[in-house]
Amino acid sequence: MAEKRKRKWGDRKDAFRVRDITGLNTIMPYVMPNRADSEVCLMDEIDVTELLKYIEKKNAEHPNYKTTIFHCIVFAIAKMLNERPKMNRFIQGRRHYQRYDIIMSFMAKRRFKDGADEAFMNVIPKADDTLDSISHRIYGDITEMRKSEHSTGGIDASVDTLAKLPRWILMPATKFLRILDFWGKNLTAVTTGDSNYSSVLLSNLGSIKCPSVYHHLNNYGSNSFMVTIGTIHKEEKLMPDGSKEIRDVVDYAATIDERIADGFYFARSLKLVKYLFSHTELLEQPFGAPSGFDYENSVNV
């Protein structure tokens, strides 16, 4: 998480302006002004064999509450964002910004049926949060949300209200919101809870038995990192000692705004997530604790 500091001219309510960037990075938002035109997408898979063993043991010790692989993914990516701050940047109004908070966002269905409403869900980790506290928070928020079939407040209710406006009002209203968005002047009531203003938006497609897919970024808002997670399945893998094993793997797709950092930084950051899943003891540490990942020798991770 970025250190809170005195707000300066050019800073936003949710982020401060990054000024120590290269000339190339300064020019890129002018050459490629739209986030959706500056996407790179990496489709890969993660070995979760050790992670599943860890979850099974953890849940056996606490049978009344279940930690899921999605909870672990949210926690691991949050730790990565904390350790790799450029992944928590965004570009809006042709300028680079660093968020103060790490905002993990995802969509949840109120009911698993056609036509059921979806709800925006946000988790903002704190330095002393653990996997258990994040897991309980996600579980509690989803349980509370599913008590109603329709939105009862927050950003979901705001969107529902906006959607009821006639077209001749809705068109200029949304255009005005985009102008405020460009200058970083949107009201907190409009941005709070909106996944378009999150650090990373996750979609757990594995929960509905679907593979990971490429998902675009939006030009509205500040979200510059999208991850879709597919199903867990078994694959034969070549191990470091040359042997072959059947391993549990999960596929994922990560879409990132290439203007916020270079590909080398992206690749190392995603390798950190793999490292956390193969060294599950690190998931027991507080969110703000360093991972100890050896970035200099991470080529084969």
C-alpha positions in Angstrom: 0.0 0.0 0.0 1.2 3.5 -0.8 2.2 5.6 2.2 -0.4 8.3 2.9 1.1 11.7 2.5 0.1 15.3 2.4 -2.0 15.9 -0.8 -0.2 18.0 -3.4 -1.5 19.8 -6.5 -2.4 17.2 -9.2 -3.1 14.4 -6.6 -6.5 12.7 -6.5 -8.5 11.7 -3.5 -7.7 8.0 -4.0 -4.1 8.3 -5.4 -1.1 10.6 -5.7 0.4 11.6 -9.0 3.6 9.8 -10.0 6.1 12.3 -11.3 9.4 10.4 -11.4 8.7 8.4 -14.6 10.6 8.2 -17.9 9.9 10.3 -20.9 8.5 7.2 -22.7 6.0 6.5 -20.0 5.0 10.2 -19.9 4.3 10.2 -23.6 2.5 6.8 -23.9 -0.9 8.1 -22.5 -0.9 10.8 -25.2 0.0 8.3 -28.0 -2.3 5.6 -26.6 -4.9 7.6 -24.6 -7.4 4.7 -24.1 -6.8 2.0 -21.5 -8.8 -0.6 -23.6 -6.4 0.1 -26.5 -3.3 -0.5 -24.3 -4.0 -4.0 -23.0 -1.7 -7.0 -22.8 -3.1 -10.3 -21.8 -1.2 -13.2 -20.3 -2.9 -16.6 -20.2 -1.1 -19.2 -18.0 -1.7 -21.8 -15.3 -0.6 -22.2 -11.7 0.3 -25.4 -10.0 -2.0 -25.5 -7.0 -1.2 -29.1 -5.7 0.5 -27.8 -2.5 -2.1 -25.1 -2.1 -5.0 -27.7 -2.2 -3.2 -29.8 0.5 -2.8 -26.7 2.6 -6.5 -25.8 2.2 -7.5 -29.4 3.1 -5.4 -29.4 6.2 -6.6 -25.9 7.2 -10.3 -26.8 6.8 -9.9 -30.1 8.7 -8.7 -28.0 11.7 -11.7 -25.6 11.4 -14.6 -27.7 10.0 -17.2 -25.0 10.8 -15.6 -22.6 8.3 -14.1 -23.3 4.9 -11.3 -21.5 3.3 -11.5 -21.7 -0.5 -8.9 -21.4 -3.3 -10.6 -18.1 -4.3 -9.9 -16.7 -0.9 -6.2 -17.7 -1.3 -6.0 -16.2 -4.7 -7.4 -12.9 -3.5 -5.0 -12.8 -0.6 -2.0 -13.8 -2.7 -2.7 -11.2 -5.4 -3.2 -8.6 -2.7 0.2 -9.4 -1.2 1.7 -9.2 -4.7 0.3 -5.7 -5.2 1.6 -4.6 -1.9 5.1 -5.8 -2.8 5.0 -4.7 -6.4 3.4 -1.2 -6.2 3.6 -0.4 -9.9 0.9 -3.0 -10.4 -1.4 -0.8 -8.3 -1.0 2.2 -10.6 -3.4 3.6 -13.1 -3.5 6.3 -15.8 -6.4 8.8 -16.0 -6.4 12.2 -17.6 -3.1 11.3 -19.4 -1.3 11.1 -16.0 0.1 8.3 -13.9 -1.2 7.7 -10.4 -0.3 5.4 -7.5 -3.3 4.3 -5.3 -3.2 4.8 -1.6 -5.1 1.5 -1.0 -5.2 -1.9 -2.5 -8.8 -2.6 -3.5 -9.6 -6.2 -4.4 -12.9 -6.3 -6.3 -15.1 -9.1 -7.7 -18.6 -9.8 -8.8 -20.9 -12.2 -7.0 -24.2 -13.7 -8.1 -27.0 -13.4 -5.7 -28.5 -16.6 -6.9 -27.0 -19.3 -9.3 -29.7 -19.0 -11.9 -30.3 -17.2 -15.2 -31.4 -13.6 -14.7 -30.2 -13.3 -11.1 -28.7 -10.0 -10.1 -25.0 -9.5 -9.6 -23.3 -7.4 -6.9 -20.0 -5.5 -6.7 -17.9 -6.8 -3.8 -14.7 -5.0 -2.5 -12.1 -6.0 0.0 -9.4 -3.6 1.1 -6.7 -5.4 3.1 -4.9 -3.8 6.0 -1.2 -4.4 7.0 -2.2 -6.8 9.8 -4.8 -8.8 7.8 -4.2 -12.5 7.4 -5.7 -15.1 5.1 -8.2 -16.0 7.8 -9.4 -12.5 8.3 -9.7 -11.8 4.5 -11.4 -15.2 4.0 -13.9 -14.5 6.8 -14.6 -11.0 5.4 -15.3 -12.3 1.9 -17.5 -15.1 3.2 -19.4 -12.7 5.5 -19.9 -10.1 2.8 -21.2 -12.6 0.3 -23.5 -14.3 2.9 -25.0 -10.9 3.8 -25.4 -9.9 0.1 -27.3 -13.1 -0.7 -29.9 -12.4 2.0 -31.6 -10.3 -0.7 -32.3 -11.1 -4.3 -31.9 -7.4 -5.3 -29.5 -4.6 -4.4 -30.3 -2.9 -1.1 -27.8 0.0 -1.2 -24.3 1.2 -2.2 -23.1 1.3 -5.7 -25.5 -1.4 -6.9 -28.5 0.7 -5.9 -26.9 3.8 -7.5 -26.5 2.0 -10.8 -30.1 0.7 -10.6 -31.3 4.3 -10.1 -29.2 5.7 -12.9 -30.4 2.9 -15.3 -34.1 4.1 -14.8 -33.4 7.5 -16.3 -34.7 8.1 -19.9 -32.1 7.9 -22.7 -32.1 11.6 -23.4 -31.0 12.2 -19.7 -28.8 9.1 -19.3 -26.6 10.0 -22.3 -25.5 13.5 -21.1 -25.4 12.3 -17.5 -22.9 9.5 -18.3 -20.9 11.8 -20.5 -20.6 14.3 -17.6 -19.5 11.5 -15.3 -16.7 10.6 -17.8 -15.6 14.2 -17.9 -15.4 14.3 -14.1 -13.6 10.9 -14.3 -10.9 12.4 -16.6 -10.1 15.1 -14.2 -10.4 12.9 -11.1 -13.3 14.9 -9.7 -16.0 12.2 -9.5 -17.9 12.2 -6.2 -16.8 9.6 -3.6 -20.4 8.3 -3.6 -20.0 7.4 -7.2 -16.7 5.7 -7.0 -16.8 3.9 -3.6 -17.6 0.2 -4.2 -17.4 0.5 -8.0 -15.1 -2.2 -9.4 -14.1 0.2 -12.1 -12.1 2.0 -9.4 -10.4 -1.1 -7.9 -6.8 -2.2 -8.0 -7.7 -5.6 -9.5 -11.0 -7.0 -10.7 -11.2 -10.8 -10.3 -13.7 -13.1 -11.9 -13.9 -16.6 -10.5 -15.2 -18.5 -13.5 -14.1 -21.8 -11.9 -17.0 -21.5 -9.5 -19.4 -22.0 -12.5 -17.2 -24.7 -14.1 -15.8 -22.4 -16.9 -12.3 -22.0 -18.0 -10.5 -18.6 -17.7 -11.0 -16.2 -20.6 -9.6 -12.9 -21.8 -11.5 -10.0 -20.3 -11.1 -6.4 -21.5 -10.3 -3.4 -19.4 -12.6 -0.3 -19.3 -11.7 3.2 -20.2 -14.0 4.6 -17.5 -12.6 4.5 -14.0 -9.1 3.5 -12.9 -9.0 -0.3 -12.9 -6.0 -1.4 -14.9 -5.7 -5.1 -13.9 -8.2 -7.8 -14.6 -7.9 -11.5 -13.7 -10.1 -14.4 -14.6 -9.7 -17.7 -12.9 -10.7 -21.0 -14.4 -11.3 -24.5 -13.2 -8.9 -26.8 -11.3 -7.9 -29.7 -13.3 -5.1 -32.3 -13.5 -2.2 -32.2 -15.9 1.0 -34.2 -16.3 3.9 -31.9 -15.5 7.7 -32.2 -15.9 9.3 -31.8 -12.4 12.6 -30.1 -11.7 14.3 -33.5 -11.2 13.2 -34.6 -14.7 10.4 -36.9 -13.5 6.8 -36.6 -14.5 3.8 -36.1 -12.1 0.1 -35.6 -12.3 -0.5 -32.2 -10.7 -3.5 -30.0 -9.9 -3.4 -26.8 -11.9 -5.7 -23.8 -12.4 -5.7 -21.7 -15.5 -5.9 -17.9 -15.4 -5.8 -14.9 -17.7 -4.4 -11.5 -16.6 -5.2 -8.4 -18.6 -3.1 -5.4 -17.7 -2.7 -1.8 -19.0 0.8 -1.9 -20.5 1.4 1.8 -19.9 1.7 1.5 -16.1 4.9 -0.6 -16.2 7.0 -2.8 -18.5 6.5 -6.5 -19.3 9.5 -7.5 -17.2 7.9 -6.0 -14.1 4.6 -7.7 -15.0 6.2 -11.1 -15.4 8.1 -11.0 -12.2 5.0 -9.9 -10.3 2.9 -12.8 -11.5 5.7 -15.2 -10.7 5.4 -14.0 -7.1 1.8 -15.3 -7.0 3.1 -18.8 -8.2 5.8 -18.6 -5.5 3.3 -18.0 -2.7 1.2 -21.0 -3.8 4.2 -23.3 -3.8 5.3 -21.9 -0.4 2.0 -22.0 1.5 3.6 -21.1 4.8 3.8 -17.6 3.5 0.0 -17.4 3.4 0.0 -17.6 7.2 2.0 -14.4 7.5 0.3 -11.0 7.8 -0.6 -9.3 4.6 2.1 -6.6 5.0 4.9 -9.1 5.7 7.6 -9.4 2.9 7.5 -12.6 0.9 11.3 -13.0 0.7 10.9 -13.9 -3.0 14.3 -13.9 -4.8 13.5 -11.7 -7.8 17.0 -11.8 -9.2 16.8 -15.6 -9.6 13.1 -16.0 -10.5 13.6 -17.1 -14.1 12.6 -20.7 -13.5 9.9 -20.1 -10.9 
